């Protein structure tokens, strides 16, 4: 129901509506359109436009299809990630996605040092990314301490890569702001391009998969982030050898 193409076609307001619906899926299917508009802080027109982009004639049809979607994925249970990962991998072969990867590689190739940042599961991906790029000969480090002393010189080219599913992690945002003050260029890998981290980055790559949470943790699949860093690493090694 929420394919990469459909999510990517949403504008900023529609993305905020999408995020609200996914966070409140169990009650949205029982809401009236005006109730949803009030709760999500959007107009009924935005909701109807959102429904149309998802191939629904109106909000009633959307609720029916959305309930079927929830039932198929087990409601509050965890969804089978296979189809959305396959969908992501297909879209990652598209021209627009490849061009953005190439743009990131150009920036990383010019960097003296690549700084990776992330919190929680994204922190694990950041550590992996630093190790992966170090293995292909790039000077890469991982920082998880927001108070880590950064002795960066403006004369040197530093690039930071931030990983965050939500793009709203306060500690990660604090990291980025400190690095930007030091003149560091920021590249971010987030689940969507409408997040705070995406907006304050020089380059953002969004992968758009369904966000999943338990009562305590965000357990959204990290496969797209892993794929992106490995593709970047292999392109750097193959096409940008000194």
C-alpha positions as CSV (number, residue, x, y, z in Angstrom):
1,X,0.0,0.0,0.0
2,X,2.8,2.4,0.9
3,X,5.3,1.7,-1.9
4,X,8.5,3.8,-2.3
5,X,7.0,5.6,-5.3
6,X,3.8,6.5,-3.5
7,X,5.6,7.8,-0.4
8,X,8.1,9.7,-2.4
9,X,5.3,11.5,-4.3
10,X,3.9,13.0,-1.0
11,X,4.6,16.7,-0.3
12,X,5.7,18.0,3.1
13,X,2.1,18.2,4.6
14,X,1.2,14.8,3.2
15,X,4.3,13.3,4.7
16,X,3.5,14.6,8.1
17,X,0.0,13.1,7.7
18,X,1.6,9.8,6.7
19,X,3.8,9.8,9.8
20,X,0.8,10.6,12.0
21,X,-1.2,7.7,10.5
22,X,1.6,5.2,10.9
23,X,2.1,6.2,14.5
24,X,-1.6,6.0,15.3
25,X,-2.7,3.2,13.0
26,X,-5.1,1.5,15.4
27,X,-7.3,4.6,16.0
28,X,-7.1,6.1,12.5
29,X,-9.3,3.4,11.0
30,X,-12.1,4.5,13.3
31,X,-11.7,8.2,12.9
32,X,-13.8,10.6,10.8
33,X,-12.0,12.7,8.3
34,X,-12.5,15.9,10.3
35,X,-11.2,14.2,13.5
36,X,-8.1,13.1,11.6
37,X,-7.6,16.6,10.1
38,X,-7.8,18.1,13.6
39,X,-5.4,15.5,15.2
40,X,-2.9,15.6,12.4
41,X,-3.0,19.4,12.0
42,X,-3.9,19.2,8.3
43,X,-6.9,20.2,6.2
44,X,-9.5,17.7,4.9
45,X,-8.4,18.7,1.4
46,X,-4.8,17.4,2.3
47,X,-6.3,14.2,3.5
48,X,-8.3,13.6,0.3
49,X,-5.3,14.5,-1.8
50,X,-3.3,12.0,0.2
51,X,-5.9,9.3,-0.3
52,X,-6.0,9.9,-4.0
53,X,-2.2,9.5,-4.2
54,X,-2.6,6.1,-2.6
55,X,-5.2,5.1,-5.2
56,X,-8.2,5.6,-3.0
57,X,-11.3,7.5,-4.1
58,X,-11.9,9.0,-0.6
59,X,-11.1,8.6,3.1
60,X,-13.6,5.8,3.5
61,X,-11.9,3.7,0.9
62,X,-8.6,4.5,2.4
63,X,-9.7,3.3,5.9
64,X,-10.9,0.0,4.4
65,X,-7.7,-0.6,2.5
66,X,-5.6,0.5,5.5
67,X,-7.4,-1.9,7.8
68,X,-6.7,-4.7,5.3
69,X,-3.1,-3.6,5.2
70,X,-2.8,-3.7,9.0
71,X,-4.5,-7.1,9.1
72,X,-2.1,-8.5,6.5
73,X,0.9,-7.3,8.6
74,X,-0.6,-8.6,11.8
75,X,-2.0,-5.3,13.1
76,X,0.3,-4.3,16.0
77,X,2.5,-7.2,15.2
78,X,5.7,-6.9,13.2
79,X,5.4,-6.8,9.5
80,X,7.2,-9.0,7.0
81,X,9.9,-6.7,5.7
82,X,10.5,-8.7,2.5
83,X,8.3,-6.9,0.1
84,X,9.2,-3.4,1.2
85,X,13.0,-4.3,1.1
86,X,12.6,-5.6,-2.4
87,X,10.7,-2.5,-3.4
88,X,13.5,-0.3,-1.9
89,X,16.2,-2.3,-3.8
90,X,14.3,-1.9,-7.1
91,X,14.0,1.9,-6.6
92,X,17.7,2.1,-5.6
93,X,18.5,1.1,-9.1
94,X,16.7,4.1,-10.5
95,X,18.5,7.0,-12.2
96,X,17.6,9.6,-9.5
97,X,18.9,7.4,-6.7
98,X,22.1,6.5,-8.5
99,X,22.8,10.2,-9.2
100,X,22.4,11.0,-5.5
101,X,24.7,8.2,-4.5
102,X,27.3,9.5,-7.0
103,X,26.9,13.0,-5.5
104,X,27.7,11.6,-2.1
105,X,30.7,9.7,-3.4
106,X,32.0,13.0,-4.9
107,X,31.9,14.7,-1.5
108,X,33.4,11.8,0.4
109,X,36.2,11.5,-2.1
110,X,37.2,15.1,-1.4
111,X,37.2,14.6,2.4
112,X,40.3,14.3,4.4
113,X,38.3,12.7,7.2
114,X,34.8,11.1,7.2
115,X,33.0,11.4,10.6
116,X,30.1,9.0,11.2
117,X,27.4,9.7,13.8
118,X,24.3,7.8,14.9
119,X,22.4,6.8,18.1
120,X,21.1,3.4,19.1
121,X,20.7,1.0,16.2
122,X,21.8,3.8,13.9
123,X,24.9,4.1,16.0
124,X,25.7,0.5,15.2
125,X,25.3,1.2,11.5
126,X,27.6,4.2,11.9
127,X,30.3,2.1,13.5
128,X,29.9,-0.4,10.7
129,X,30.1,2.3,8.1
130,X,33.3,3.8,9.6
131,X,34.9,0.3,9.7
132,X,33.7,-0.4,6.1
133,X,35.1,2.8,4.6
134,X,38.3,2.4,6.6
135,X,38.8,-1.0,5.0
136,X,38.8,0.6,1.6
137,X,41.4,3.1,2.6
138,X,39.3,6.1,3.7
139,X,40.2,7.9,6.9
140,X,36.9,7.3,8.8
141,X,35.9,7.7,12.5
142,X,32.8,7.1,14.5
143,X,31.7,9.5,17.3
144,X,28.9,8.7,19.7
145,X,29.7,11.2,22.4
146,X,28.1,14.7,21.9
147,X,30.8,16.2,24.1
148,X,33.7,14.6,22.2
149,X,36.3,17.4,21.6
150,X,36.3,18.2,17.9
151,X,39.7,19.7,16.8
152,X,38.7,20.4,13.3
153,X,40.5,22.8,11.0
154,X,38.7,24.9,8.3
155,X,41.7,24.2,6.1
156,X,40.9,20.5,6.0
157,X,37.9,19.0,4.3
158,X,35.7,17.1,6.8
159,X,32.5,15.4,5.8
160,X,30.0,13.9,8.4
161,X,27.5,11.2,7.6
162,X,24.6,10.9,10.0
163,X,22.3,7.8,10.2
164,X,18.8,8.2,11.7
165,X,15.6,6.4,11.0
166,X,13.3,9.2,12.3
167,X,15.6,12.0,11.5
168,X,14.5,13.6,14.8
169,X,16.9,12.2,17.4
170,X,18.0,15.1,19.6
171,X,21.5,13.9,20.3
172,X,22.2,13.3,16.6
173,X,20.8,16.8,15.8
174,X,23.2,18.2,18.5
175,X,26.1,16.4,16.9
176,X,25.2,17.8,13.5
177,X,24.9,21.3,14.7
178,X,28.3,21.2,16.4
179,X,29.9,19.8,13.2
180,X,28.2,22.4,11.0
181,X,29.7,25.2,13.3
182,X,33.1,23.7,12.6
183,X,32.5,24.0,8.8
184,X,31.8,20.3,8.3
185,X,29.6,19.3,5.3
186,X,26.7,17.1,6.4
187,X,25.3,14.0,4.6
188,X,22.4,12.2,6.2
189,X,20.7,8.8,5.6
190,X,17.2,8.9,7.0
191,X,13.9,7.1,6.5
192,X,12.3,10.2,4.9
193,X,13.4,13.5,3.5
194,X,11.0,15.6,5.6
195,X,12.8,15.1,8.9
196,X,14.8,17.8,10.8
197,X,18.1,16.0,10.1
198,X,17.3,15.7,6.4
199,X,16.5,19.4,6.2
200,X,19.7,20.6,7.9
201,X,21.9,18.4,5.8
202,X,23.7,19.4,2.7
203,X,22.8,16.1,1.1
204,X,20.1,13.6,2.2
205,X,19.2,10.1,1.0
206,X,15.8,8.9,2.1
207,X,14.9,5.2,1.8
208,X,11.2,5.2,2.9
209,X,10.3,1.9,4.6
210,X,7.5,1.3,7.1
211,X,8.6,2.4,10.5
212,X,8.2,-0.2,13.2
213,X,8.3,0.1,17.0
214,X,8.0,-2.0,20.0
215,X,6.8,-0.4,23.3
216,X,10.3,0.7,24.0
217,X,12.4,0.7,20.8
218,X,12.3,1.7,17.2
219,X,13.1,-1.6,15.3
220,X,12.7,-0.3,11.7
221,X,14.8,-2.4,9.4
222,X,18.3,-1.1,8.8
223,X,18.9,-3.0,5.6
224,X,18.4,0.1,3.4
225,X,21.1,2.0,5.4
226,X,23.5,-1.0,5.2
227,X,22.9,-1.3,1.4
228,X,23.5,2.5,0.9
229,X,26.8,2.5,2.8
230,X,28.1,-0.6,1.0
231,X,27.2,0.7,-2.4
232,X,28.9,4.0,-1.5
233,X,32.0,2.1,-0.2
234,X,32.3,-0.1,-3.3
235,X,31.9,2.9,-5.7
236,X,34.5,4.8,-3.8
237,X,36.9,1.9,-4.0
238,X,36.2,1.2,-7.7
239,X,35.9,4.6,-9.2
240,X,37.8,7.0,-7.0
241,X,41.2,5.2,-6.4
242,X,44.0,7.7,-6.0
